[in-house]
Amino acid sequence: MFLKKNTKGTYCLVFSIDDVSLKVRSGKKFFLKKGTYLYVGSAFGSGGLKKRIQRHLKKDKKKHWHFDFVSAQDSFKALEVWIVENKRLECLLADFISKTEEPVFGFGSSDCKCLSHLFRVSDLEDLKSQVLKEFNVKIFKI
């Protein structure tokens, strides 16, 4: 993978998915319409960004986080990952993205005050341009 071992930071995982109904560990239900989405997360634990993103890309895993229920879907296809190394910007990025993109209310934000950390993206290139202007992200195709 493109990251050094144990690099920590914030990430956005861009992916496509078909219509899907999800029920996460807490019992909360979500419906995702077919489209392109962006999930904002962070990885400051021992495995860092590399391990977290590798986990998201695996289909077969114990489902712990909300996003595990999305990334395990058959139609889930990762497209890009946007990385900000060594900075805790998860909520700042989520707030920035929520101004232009459609949030999946309450998804991935049970431990903060954000509307969501998952967004249905209307125009990926426009969003990417905005995020690049505002944040020092590195973008990698998957």
SULPE-V278884 format. One record per helix or strand. SS is the DSSP state (a for helix, b for strand). FROM is the first residue (numbers start at 1). TO is the last residue. If there is no record, write none. Layout:
SS&FROM&TO + SS&FROM&TO
This chain:
b&9&17 + b&20&23 + b&29&32 + b&35&43 + a&48&57 + a&66&71 + b&77&85 + a&90&98 + b&102&103 + b&118&120 + a&124&134 + b&138&141
